[in-house]
Amino acid sequence: MRPGARNLITDVAGFRVGNAEDHDIRTGTTVLVADQPFTAAVHVMGGAPGTRETDLLAPDKLVQEVDALVLSGGSAFGLDAASGVADALREMGRGFEVGDQRVPIVPGAILFDLLNGGDKKWADNPYKRLGREALAAAAVDFSLGTAGAGTGANVHDLKGGLGSASVVLECGITVGALVAVNALGSVATGTDGQFWAAPWEMGGEFGGLGLPAAFDPGAEPPLMKRAGQATTIAVVATDARLTQAEAQRLATAAHDGMARAIVPSHTPYDGDLVFAAASGTRLMKNPVEDTFLLGHAAACCLARAIARAVYLAETRKGDFAPSWTRKYARNRG
């Protein structure tokens, strides 16, 4: 495996990502979209998810493809971001055809960022607007760190953020990950800031710091955030042609990457969720081996994307938690 050209989920040909932020509110939205509907599935491992239209993604349901996937801040208010995306897609003539009507299929997931110091006294829910803006900004290049759905995120005792990574398998299949990290658990060690995802790092993409110097398997992690204020939401994508059931298995396997990068993950108070997206532009020449490798690649990509999200987060005035750079980088002259 090797990273894709951009080391972003958009190395999977056909997909674009758009971000929108409101830094006064300290929140944002991220949209994954393609020119054509694509196969999608979901798997939830956290105990406190917030979602829209995820039941529709089960393999036994009528609709097998979606028009976009949305990750957003805002807790339950943020689910309205998908409504903004759906409205804009309908205006473009996109959506599931029902008679003379088009109904865009836009599943979404949210994270909690309502207690991060931003001004939440809005008169009208801002997330429909942010959804529209994120869709309008969709491109193959996009910002990471304090951007999109990761704008107001925090993780354990650091700022969280938006991360992405990709790999190209020897067979030519591309896999990518996109994640908004707002976890209860830690992404980096508290003493030296080295990342739990270090064994899967490629090309120094989050500092090349290597493995933590020491690890205490008996350590009990402190609860740094309140229950209900955490979640890591992600998308893994591939150009392989997958059924919805196969995409669901890909999402399930990708959760291994979350567990590698966040300690602990999948707690009762996190809404940890992974969407899978498949453009279907590349046939698997060896379905048994390629399917095996896809799950491994998705987990590796997601672990790397999580570390990149925190590594690239930016310091902002009024932050309740320090960025990784502010806390650790200045000690590494």
C-alpha positions, 0 to 999 in steps of 0.5 A: 500500500502507498498513500494516494496523490493527495492523501485525502479521501478524494483520491478515490476518483469521483468523490468530492468533499466540501467544508463550511464553518462558522467560527463565531459559533465554533462549528461546521459541516462536511459533505461527501458527494459524487457526480452520480449516486453511490453505494453506501452503508453504515455501522454504529459502535458508539453508545450515543449516536445522532443520525439521519436516514441511517436505517435506509442504509441496511442491505434489505431496504429499498434504496441502495444508493445515496446522493451525499453523506454529511458529517456535522457539528451541532448535536441534534441541531446539526442534523439539519445540515443534511436538509440543506444539502438535500434542498440544494441537490433537489434544485440540481435535479438530483435524487431518487426518482418517484413519479415526477419528483426527485428525493435526494438521499442524504444520510448524516451523522452529528457530533456534540460541540455545543459547549466549546465557547462559541456563540450558540444563541442563534435565532434560526438553526444555522446548519441548513445554511452550512450544509448548502455552503459545504455542498457548494464548496465540494472539491477534490482538495479541502482543508483539514484540522480546524475545518468543516465538521471538525471546527468545534471538536475536542478530544480528551484534553486536546482540540479535535478536528477533521482528518483524511488519509488514503491508500492505493493497493497493489491491485489498483483499488483506492481506499480513503477515510474522512473523519471528524474527531470529537472523542472522549478518549485520547488520540495522543499520549499525555506525556509526549504527545505521540500518537496511538496511531503511530504504527500505521503512519505513512510519510511523516503525515502526523509528525513522524514521532514514532511509537510512544516511549512507554505504555502502561496497560493497567492505566485507567483513563480519566474522564475528561469530558462530560457524558454525551459530549463526545463522538467520532464520525467517519466515512471510508470510501473506495472505488471498488464495486461493492454491494450494500452488504459488502459496504457495510462489512467495510464500515464494520472493519474500519472501526478497528482503525478507530480503536487503534487511534483512540484510547478508549473508543466506542464508549457508552458516551461516544456516538462512534459511527462509520459510513462506507461509500463505494463508487463502483468504478473498479471491478475486483479481479480477485474478490476474495483477496481484495475484499480481505485487503479492503477492510484492512486498508480502511482500518489503517486509513481511518487510524491515520486520518484520526491522528491527522485531524488532531495533529493539524488542528489550529489554535483559536482565541478562546479555545477551551483545550489546547491544540496538539501544536500548542501543547507539544510541538514547541517542545520538539525544537 
